[in-house]
């Protein structure tokens, strides 16, 4: 029986990438050294990092006046790094609160600047993205922060906000590389690796060059964008293995046809699951507004709450793993990142139909 890992992160990797890691790990034709042993100052790792940067830049069409950084700590470190790099203690920063992770980001930022919630979906249980005419932005804000996909709540921006002259900052951890991105619309993008990029421990930061030297930057050197850019992300020992795996994933994405091809596949995958939910006659329910449903984290509940544990138990017996929702939200969550094959989504949709027929 084949198993499918629907975990939200660390998530499944493309099988081809796993096989390549297995084949290359002993030495990978690097003078008898494993990638786990490479000194970060040596030629071997520098070539790995340069290729990863180049391939990511090609995938996204990153403009030349942006820098790609490989940083430690995942997205949670960036919750602090963003205000420390872009704002002073008295500067305003606008945050759009769309769910669990946006709320964590604004709370962390409030330790370092005047972080303000310019719009929130909390009153409606984070079931939709507030439209931009509901936002109350500050013209003098240092930046405006959004979370483009709420991993725990299952909602996603399908549009890019216009914040005028205020830099738009985006946490894209869970939908990064799920489709094309117009990088030029953003001042800064960051994403944790363990969802759609590779293994845990790495954060990708893409930052516009003019934001590298904000006058009141108080970030420690390891989180300082300017310092990391000047040293090609090697101010200190980078997460070498995570960068290596990310580079393999970028190469794999190019061979799949790039991000336009991935966007088509991801639309098909999520549409299949949402169709199974919507055709269940109310047995399953997705609380998110249809226009804001996530392509990559499909969150839903079973109408009879007592059946949720049974659903998860039987799903695991069928090889459908890690479907339990985030602890802060509950319910069921199927994460459909790029590595999840359409075969896995079809297996889950079929299981859902059979489970509903039996218990509905």
C-alpha positions in Angstrom: 0.0 0.0 0.0 1.4 3.4 -1.0 1.3 6.1 1.7 0.7 9.9 1.2 2.0 12.4 3.7 -0.5 15.4 4.0 1.5 17.1 6.8 1.6 20.9 6.8 5.4 20.9 7.6 7.8 19.4 7.7 6.1 18.2 4.6 6.8 15.6 1.9 9.6 16.1 -0.6 9.4 15.0 -4.2 10.5 11.3 -4.3 13.0 12.2 -7.0 14.7 14.6 -4.6 14.8 12.1 -1.8 16.3 9.5 -4.2 18.9 12.1 -5.3 19.8 12.9 -1.7 20.2 9.2 -0.9 22.5 8.7 -3.9 24.6 11.8 -3.4 24.9 11.9 0.4 28.0 9.6 0.9 30.2 11.9 -1.2 28.3 13.3 -4.2 31.6 13.5 -6.2 32.9 16.1 -3.7 36.4 14.7 -3.1 35.1 12.0 -0.8 33.2 14.4 1.5 29.4 14.2 2.2 27.5 17.4 1.8 27.0 17.1 5.6 30.8 17.6 6.0 31.4 20.5 3.5 33.0 23.6 5.0 30.7 26.5 4.0 33.8 28.6 3.0 34.9 25.9 0.5 34.2 25.7 -3.2 31.8 22.8 -3.0 29.2 24.5 -0.9 29.6 27.8 -2.6 28.8 26.2 -5.9 25.7 24.5 -4.3 24.5 27.9 -2.9 25.2 29.8 -6.1 23.2 27.2 -8.2 20.3 27.3 -5.7 20.2 31.1 -5.9 20.4 31.1 -9.7 17.6 28.5 -10.1 15.3 30.2 -7.6 15.9 33.6 -9.4 15.0 32.0 -12.7 11.9 30.3 -11.4 10.5 33.5 -10.0 12.0 36.0 -12.4 13.6 37.9 -9.6 14.5 41.4 -10.7 18.2 42.4 -10.6 17.7 44.9 -7.8 16.5 42.3 -5.4 18.7 40.0 -3.3 18.0 36.4 -2.4 19.2 35.4 1.1 19.4 32.0 2.8 18.8 32.6 6.5 18.4 30.6 9.8 15.4 30.1 12.0 12.4 29.6 9.7 9.6 32.1 9.4 9.3 32.7 13.1 12.7 34.3 13.2 11.6 36.6 10.4 8.6 37.7 12.6 11.3 39.6 14.6 13.8 40.2 11.8 11.4 42.2 9.6 10.6 44.9 12.2 14.2 44.9 13.4 15.5 45.5 9.9 12.8 47.8 8.5 11.4 49.8 11.4 12.6 51.7 14.5 11.0 51.4 18.0 8.7 54.3 17.3 7.9 53.5 13.7 4.5 52.3 12.6 4.0 49.0 10.8 0.7 47.8 9.4 -0.4 44.2 9.7 -3.3 42.4 8.1 -4.5 39.8 10.5 -5.9 36.8 8.6 -5.3 33.9 10.9 -3.1 32.1 13.4 0.2 32.9 11.7 -0.5 36.5 10.9 -1.6 37.0 14.6 1.8 35.6 15.8 3.6 37.8 13.4 2.0 41.0 14.6 2.4 40.1 18.2 6.1 39.5 17.8 6.6 42.7 15.8 4.9 44.6 18.6 8.0 44.0 20.7 10.1 46.0 18.4 7.9 48.7 16.7 4.4 50.2 16.8 2.8 47.3 15.1 -0.9 48.0 14.2 -3.6 45.7 13.0 -4.9 47.6 10.0 -7.5 44.9 9.2 -8.6 41.7 10.8 -10.8 38.7 10.0 -11.0 37.7 13.7 -14.6 38.7 14.1 -15.6 36.1 11.5 -13.4 33.4 12.8 -10.7 34.0 10.1 -12.9 32.6 7.3 -12.1 35.3 4.7 -9.4 37.7 3.7 -10.5 41.3 4.4 -10.9 43.2 1.1 -8.6 46.1 0.7 -11.2 48.7 1.0 -11.6 47.5 4.6 -7.9 48.2 5.4 -7.0 51.2 7.4 -3.4 51.7 6.3 -1.0 54.4 7.6 0.6 56.5 4.9 3.7 56.8 7.0 4.1 53.1 7.9 7.5 51.6 7.6 5.9 48.6 5.8 2.6 46.6 5.4 2.8 42.9 6.3 0.5 40.2 5.0 0.5 36.4 5.3 -0.4 35.2 1.8 -1.6 31.8 3.0 -2.8 30.8 6.4 -1.6 27.3 6.9 -3.7 26.6 10.0 -6.9 28.3 8.8 -6.9 27.3 5.1 -7.3 30.7 3.4 -5.1 32.4 0.8 -4.7 35.7 -1.0 -5.5 35.2 -4.7 -4.7 38.9 -5.3 -1.8 41.2 -4.6 -2.5 44.3 -2.4 -1.6 47.7 -3.6 0.1 49.6 -0.7 1.3 52.6 -2.7 4.7 53.8 -1.5 4.7 51.6 1.6 6.7 48.5 1.1 4.6 45.3 1.0 6.1 42.5 3.1 4.8 39.0 2.8 5.1 35.8 4.7 4.7 33.3 1.9 5.8 30.2 3.9 3.1 27.8 2.8 2.3 28.9 -0.8 5.8 30.0 -1.9 6.5 28.4 -5.3 2.9 27.1 -5.6 2.6 29.4 -8.7 4.2 32.4 -10.3 4.8 35.5 -8.1 5.4 39.1 -9.3 8.3 39.8 -7.0 8.4 43.4 -8.1 5.1 44.1 -6.3 6.8 43.3 -2.9 9.5 45.0 -0.9 10.3 41.8 0.9 9.2 38.2 0.7 10.1 35.5 3.2 9.3 31.8 3.4 10.2 28.9 5.7 11.6 26.0 3.8 9.8 23.0 5.4 6.6 23.3 3.5 7.2 23.8 -0.2 11.0 24.2 -0.4 12.8 21.5 1.5 13.8 20.6 5.0 13.4 22.6 8.2 15.9 25.2 9.5 16.1 27.5 6.4 14.2 30.6 5.5 14.3 32.2 2.1 14.3 36.0 2.1 13.9 38.1 -1.1 14.5 41.7 -0.4 14.5 44.9 -2.5 18.0 46.4 -2.4 16.9 49.8 -1.2 15.5 48.2 2.0 18.8 46.8 3.0 20.1 49.8 4.8 17.2 51.2 6.9 18.6 53.9 9.2 17.5 52.3 12.5 18.3 48.7 11.8 18.6 47.0 15.2 18.8 43.4 14.1 21.6 41.2 15.4 24.1 40.5 12.6 22.9 37.0 12.0 19.4 38.4 11.2 20.6 41.6 9.6 19.6 41.6 5.9 22.4 44.0 4.9 25.1 42.0 6.7 23.8 38.7 5.1 23.5 40.2 1.7 27.1 41.6 1.8 28.4 38.1 2.8 26.3 36.1 0.3 24.3 34.6 3.2 27.6 33.3 4.8 28.1 35.8 7.6 28.0 32.7 9.8 27.7 29.0 9.1 24.5 28.6 7.0 22.1 25.6 7.2 24.1 23.8 4.6 22.0 20.6 4.2 18.8 22.6 4.0 20.3 24.9 1.3 21.5 21.8 -0.6 18.0 20.2 -0.5 16.3 23.4 -1.5 18.6 23.6 -4.5 17.5 20.1 -5.5 13.9 21.1 -5.2 14.4 24.2 -7.4 16.0 22.0 -10.0 13.1 19.6 -9.8 10.6 22.4 -10.2 12.4 23.6 -13.4 12.2 20.1 -14.8 8.4 20.0 -14.1 7.9 23.0 -16.3 8.3 25.8 -13.8 5.8 27.6 -11.6 3.1 28.1 -14.3 2.9 24.3 -14.7 2.8 23.8 -10.9 0.0 26.4 -10.5 -2.2 24.4 -13.0 -1.5 21.1 -11.1 -2.2 22.8 -7.7 -5.5 24.2 -8.9 -6.6 20.7 -10.0 -5.6 19.1 -6.8 -7.4 21.6 -4.5 -10.4 21.7 -6.8 -10.8 17.9 -6.5 -10.9 18.1 -2.7 -13.1 21.1 -2.4 -15.5 19.4 -4.9 -15.6 16.3 -2.6 -16.4 18.6 0.4 -19.1 20.6 -1.5 -20.8 17.5 -2.9 -21.0 15.8 0.4 -24.4 17.2 1.2 -23.1 18.9 4.4 -21.3 15.9 5.7 -18.0 17.8 5.3 -17.8 21.5 5.7 -15.2 24.1 4.8 -15.8 27.3 6.7 -13.6 29.5 4.4 -15.2 31.8 1.9 -15.0 30.2 -1.6 -13.1 33.1 -3.1 -10.4 32.8 -0.4 -9.9 29.0 -0.1 -6.3 27.9 0.0 -4.8 25.9 -2.9 -2.3 24.3 -0.6 -4.0 23.8 2.9 -7.5 22.4 2.5 -9.1 22.7 6.0 -12.5 21.2 6.8 -14.6 19.5 9.4 -16.8 16.4 9.6 -20.4 17.5 10.4 -20.7 14.9 13.2 -17.7 16.0 15.4 -17.7 12.6 17.0 -16.7 11.1 13.7 -13.5 13.1 13.3 -11.3 10.7 15.3 -12.7 7.8 13.4 -12.1 9.6 10.1 -8.5 10.2 11.0 -8.0 6.6 12.2 -9.4 5.0 9.1 -7.6 7.5 6.8 -4.3 6.4 8.4 -5.1 2.8 7.9 -5.6 3.6 4.2 -2.1 5.3 4.1 -3.4 8.9 4.2 -1.2 10.3 6.9 -1.0 13.5 9.0 -4.5 14.9 8.3 -5.2 16.2 11.8 -5.8 20.0 11.8 -3.6 22.5 13.6 -3.9 22.4 17.3 -5.1 26.0 17.5 -7.9 25.4 15.0 -8.8 21.7 15.1 -10.6 19.9 12.3 -9.0 18.2 9.4 -6.3 19.6 7.1 -4.9 18.2 3.9 -1.7 20.0 2.8 -1.2 19.8 -1.0 2.2 21.2 -1.6 4.0 20.7 -4.9 5.4 17.3 -3.9 1.9 15.9 -3.3 1.0 13.9 -6.4 -2.5 14.0 -7.9 -2.7 10.3 -7.1 -2.6 11.1 -3.4 -5.4 13.7 -3.7 -7.5 11.3 -5.7 -7.0 8.6 -3.0 -8.1 11.1 -0.3 -11.1 12.3 -2.3 -12.2 8.6 -2.8 -11.8 7.8 0.9 -13.8 10.9 1.8 -16.6 9.8 -0.5 -16.7 6.3 0.9 -16.5 7.5 4.5 -19.4 9.8 4.0 -21.5 7.1 2.3 -20.9 4.8 5.2 -21.6 7.3 8.1 -23.7 10.1 6.5 
